[in-house]
């Protein structure tokens, strides 16, 4: 089967066409009333970052709706909640401040895309606003917004993401602990059942005690 490799903008545009004038103009340099309203309702986003070598990472971020603060028409603040201490996103931002965010609202099929420049900061006033159950984040991500635009519903309609009839049974795959242990085990040395059980228990304890 013939393969075509696209190596130029002109070549790709010739094959796929160009965006409409409205699609070109919809990216705006500020957070208008609709972007603000979308962010206020969003409990989940994905954060894309890139390190100095150009390696890209996408991280899920979730909390109560409105957890991302809109500081003004050009600035967002995202708290850094406890995780696995890899801090891939934070380390990437230190190397390369360019970030992209995709906001989701449960039940909404359209999404909000925001691109800009980020920095890792510890601002006592901003962090205090993020307190949950008496716990205040140690740092957060401040984002200078360069463009924001609403994204159409085609991807979520094709995926039927919010359709309960499409939800899968988690039992179709092993537990998170088992999968990670098997991925990191030496070849032909499967993890013991006791080890899997212990790791699964530790993961669940972490969920209960370390969300914030």
N, C-alpha and C positions, 0 to 999 in steps of 0.2 A: 504494500500500500504506500502511495506517495506521501511524503511528509513535507510540509512547508514550514520553514522557520522564519518568523517575522523579526526583522532586525532594525527596522526604521519606523518612525512615526508615520511617514507618508505611505509606506507599504501597508501598515495596519489599517490606517484610515481608508485606504482604497478598498480593502477587503470588508471592513465593518461599517464604514460610514462615519459621519460626524454628529456630535450632539446638537440638539435643537438650541435655538437662541435662549429659551427659558432655562434649559438645563445648564447652559454656560453661565447664565446670570444669577442662578439661585444661590451660589456660594457667596455669602456676605461676610465682611470682616468684623462684624459685631454680633453679640448675643441679643437678638431682638426679643420681643415679648413671646413669640412662639418657641424660640429656643429655650428661653427661661422657663416657660411652662412645661416643656418636654422634660427638661432636666429635673424640675421639681417633682415630677411624677415617676422618675426613673429609679428603680432599685438595683439596676444592673448595667454594667458597661464592660466593654473590652478595651484594653489599653495597649497600643502598639508602640514599641520602642526599638531602637537600633543602636548597637554598640559602635565603637570606633572603627571596627573592622568591617562594618556593614552587615553583621549578623542580626537578624530581626527576631523579636519575641512578641507574642501577644498574650496578655495576662487578663484573666477575668477578675472583675471587681464588683462586689455586691454588698448591699447594706439596706437599711430602711430607705424608702423613697425620699429623695431630696438630700441624700448624704453628700452629694457633691455641691459645695457652696458656690453660688454665683456672686462674686465680690463686686463686680461692676460689668459694664457692657463688653469688656475685653479680657476678663480674668476669672478663672475657675480655681477652686481649691479642693483637692482630693485627699482625704485622710489615708494614711498608710496603716492598715489594720495588721494584727499579728498573722504571720503565715509560716512558711517553712524555713525562714531565715536565709533563703537564697538571695533575695533582693535583686533579682534579675532586672526588673524595671528601673529601680533606683540607680543601680550601677550603670545601666545603659544611659540613663538621663544625664548622669555626670559626664559620660563620654560624649554623648550626642543629645542635645536638648530637644530634637525634633520628635514630636509625638502625634499619634492619631487616636481618637476616642470614638467609639460607636455606642450610643445610648439606646437601651431597650426599655419599653414600658409594657408590662404584661397585658395582653389583649390588643395592643396596638400592632398593626402589621407594618407600619412605616417606622423608620428609625431616624436618629439624628447623628450626623457625623460632625466631628470637631477636630480641626488640626491646628497645631501651634507649637510653641516652644515652652519647655518645662524646666523647673528647677526644684530641687529637694530642699525644703526649709523646715525649721522649727520655730514657729511663731506661736507664742503662748496664747494669745487671744484667739487665733483661728483654731488652734488645737483644742482649746477649752470648749468651743462650740460643738466639737465632735465627741464629747464625753458620752459614754454609754456604760451603764451599770458601775459608775464610779471610776471607769478606766478611760484615760486620755491617751491618744496616740502620741508617740514620741516625735514623729516627723510627718510631713505631708508633702504633696506635690502641688505647686502653684503653676498654673498654665496660662501663658499669654496667648489668647486666642487670635489666630490669623485668619481662619475662615470657619464658617459653620453653615451646614445646609441639611435640609431634610432629604431623606432617601426613600424612594418609593417602596411599595409593599411586595414587589414581585418575588424577592428571595424568600420572604416569610410565607407568602401564599404558596409558593412551590413546595416549601418544606413542610407546611402545615404545622408549624412549630407550636402554636397555641391550641391546636386541636386535641382534646383529651383522647380521642379515638386513636391517635397516632402515638401516644405515649407507650414506651417500651417497659417491659418488666425488668427491673434492675437485676433480677436473678439470672438473666440471660448471660451475664458475665460474672466471673469470680469477683470477690471483694477487692477493694482498692489495695489493701495490704497484700493480698495474695498476688495480684498482678505485678506490683512493684517488686516484691520479693523474687518472683520468678524472672522478671526482667533483669534483675541485678545478680542473680545467682550464677555460680560457676556452671559451665556446661555439664549436663548429665548429673547435676546435683540439685534436685528439687528441694524446696524448703520443707521442713517438717511441719506437720499439722499443728503442733504445739506453738511453733514460731509464728505461723500465720494467725492463729487465734490470739496470741499475745499482741502482735502488731495491730490487728483489727481492733482490739480492746483499747490500745493506746490511742489510735486514731479517733475512736468515738469519745474517749475521755477528753482529747484535745478539742473536739468539736463542742463538747459541753462546757469546757472551762476556759478556752482560749480564743473564742470568737472575737473578743475585744481586748 
